[in-house]
Structure formats: structure tokens, C-alpha cells
Amino acid sequence: MKPDSSIRILVGAVRDYYKSMTRTEIFATILVLVGVLNFVMYMAFCMNIGGSAGNGDIHDEKYFVSEHGNRSEVTSRTFRMNQIHGRSLWITHPMAFLGLLIFAASSSKVYHAKHLR
């Protein structure tokens, strides 16, 4: 089997799966994906700079991120970007949770509609 054919099979399976989903389920899936991707990007950002601004501090106009007691000095721009990105989690985490609830409720209705006839 060629690698190209495996990718085609995977793409075809994903396409068929999304064709069978309702608009509500697609919306819920997007909410969950946005939340998960934002969290993964934030974690990668924190690992790359050595900590988070939420755990860090500013002393004598020097900006420090911290994680598990290890402090790293960063630029003010990096500190602010990490701080803003950390605050965005307060929006995207509830979005992802809401998406899971919507998806569960929607799937439950579809399941009951199909199996209770």
C-alpha cells in the first residue's frame, strides 16, 4: 500500500464522517478544537520560553517567567504576549467545555431518535 493511498483513505473517512454530522455537531466540534489547539499552543509557548507569565513577575523593569521554581528572563513583549495568551485560556477552556456539552446533548438526541422508534 502506497503512503499516498493511506492519506486518501483517511481524508475520505474524515469527509464521510463530517457529511453525516449535523450543523450543531460541527459547531460543537469546532469549539472543542479551538479550545484544545489554543491550550496546546500555550503549553508549547510556555515550554519554549521556560515558564509562564502567570507564574512570573517583573523586577526592576526585567521580565521573568517561571515554572516549578525556575525563572527565566524574557523580553517585555514576550512576557506580555504570554500573559495575554494565558488569559485567553479563560475564554477558550469554557468554549471547549460548552462544545463538549453541545456535542453530547446533540449526539444523545440523535441516538434516542434512531433507537427509540
Order of alpha helices (4+ residues) and beta strands (2+ residues): alpha-alpha-beta-beta-beta-alpha
